[in-house]
Amino acid sequence: MALFIVLGVIVIIVLWVISMYNSLVRLRNNRENAFADIDVQLKQRHDLIPQLVETVRGYASHEKETLDRVVSARNGAIGARTIDDKIVAENMLTTALAGLKVTVEAYPDLKANQNFMQLQEEISDIENKLSAVRRFFNSATKEFNNAVQVFPSNLIAGMFGFHKEMMFDLGEQRASLEEAPTIKF
């Protein structure tokens, strides 16, 4: 009888470990799937950036440094392989694009150019979609990180090499968003 109790406890423990492991795998896969949605939007953004840069270059040829920074950041983003590397590279690209937006403000003729306006609208649409899929990715990452860090699933996560993953945050842009806006009359 004691043997059956011991075997029963062992079976319950094994089933529990399998259940926790499978849950962690599902959460990790959900996070990776969420990033795949981001990748689709990033690919569209990467495809539009050269067109935008060339349009701006025609109007603002002396803004070479800003344009080169955008192209370099785009190339870095395309070359990133891991999810964490892509997050860092995309934050750099977003910062470079913000610099491009500031440059564009100095050229009223450019802002009136139909091709430029269409590209701006497409990039704006992609940025809105990126914002939505980043929120979903961060939600999936939070769920995964919670499972990796809370007891008792943290025991299983540690045994099988699961670890806390990086969120897709604002990077360098966070500091500018935390500042109070300047209002000028």
N, C-alpha and C positions, 0 to 999 in steps of 0.2 A: 504494500500500500504506500509506504514512504517513497518507494522508487517511482510510482506513478505521480506522486505529488512533485517530486524533484523534476521529473521529465516534463510535467505540465508547466512548472515554473520556467524551465529552460525554453520550452516551446513559446510561451508567452513573451519572454524576453527577446527571443529571436524574431518573432513576429513584430514586436514593438520596434526593434532596430531596423528591420526591413521597411516598416511603415514610415519611420522618421527619415530614413535614407531616401526613399521614394518621394517623400514630400519635399525634401531639399532639392532633389533632381528636378522635380516639376517646377519649383520656384526659380531655380537657376535657368531652366529652359524658357520659362515665361519672361524672365529678364532679357535673355538673348533674343527672343522673338520681338520684344518691345524695341530693342536696339535695331533690329532689322527694319522695323517701320521707320525709325529715324534715318537709317542708311538710305532708304528710298528717297526721302525728302532731301537729304544731303547731296545725293547724286544729282538731283534736279538743280539744286542751288549751285553745285560745282559746274554744271553745264552752262548756266546762265552768266556766271561771273566773268568769263572771258569776253562775252559780248558786251557786258556792262563796262568793263575796263576799256575795251576798244572804243566804245562810244564816248566815254569820258576823255580818253586820250586824244581824240580828235579835237576836243574843245580846250583841254587843259594840258597841253604838251609839257609845260614846265612843272607839272605836279608829278613828275616821274617817280620820285621816292615813295609817295603814297600809293601810286599804282603798282609799283614793284613790290611793295609790302603786301598788297592784296593778292597779287599773283603768287608770291612766295608762300603766303599763308594757305592759299588754295592748294598749291602743290603739296605742302606739308600735310594738309587734311586728306588729300587723295592718297598719299603714301602711307598714312597711319594704318596699322594692321590690327592691333588689339583694341578692344572697346575702350580701355583706359587711355590709350594713345590717341584714339579718335576724339574722345571727349576733350583732351587737352588741346589738340590741333584745331578742333572746331571752335573752341573758346578764343584761340588766337585769330582765327579767320573772322569771327564775329567782331572782334576788336578792330581788325584791319578794315572791315566793311564800315564800321562806325566812323573811322577816319576818312574813308571815301565819301561818306554822306556829308561830312563837314566840308570837304573840298568842293563838292557839288554845289553847296549853298553859295559859293562865291561866283557862280557862272549862271546868270539868269537865262542866257540863250540856251544853255544845255538843259536847264529845267523845262524849257518850252519845247524841246526836241521830241517829236512823237515817238521815235524809236526808243529814246531814253525813258520816256514816260511809261511805255509799255513794259520795258525791262524792269523798271522800278516797281511797277504794279505786280509783275510776275514774282519778283523776289520778295515783295511784301507778302504776297499770298503764301509763298513757300515758308517764309518766316513764321507766319501764323500757324501753318500746319506743323512746322517744327516745334513750335511752342506746345501744341497739344500733344504731340507724340513724346516730347521730352517729359511732360507731366506724367504720362502713362509709364514711361521708362522709369522715372524716379519712384513712382508708386510701386512698380514691380521690384525695383532695387530695394526699397524700404521693406517690403514684405520678406524678401530674401534675407536681407541683413538682420531683420528681427528674428527670423528662424535660426540663423547662424549664431546669434548672440544670446538667445534666451535659453534658460534651463528647461527641460532636459535635452532639447534638440542640439544645444551647443556641444554636448558630449559626442553625439554622432557626427556633427559637422567637423569637429576636431579630428576625430578618428579617420575620416574619409577625405580630409583636405579641403573642405569648404571654408571660405574665409569672407570677411566683409568686403563688399564691392563698392566701387566709386559711384557717386551720384553724378548726374549731368547738371552741374550748377552753372552759375553765371561767370565764374572765374574772375577775371580782372574787372568785369563790368559791375560786380557787386558793390565796390567802393563808390562808384558814381551814383548808383541807385540809392545808397544809404544817405547821401548828402541831400540837404534840403534844396529844392529847386530855387533858382534865382529868377526873380520876376523884375523886369525892367519896363518902365513906362516912358 
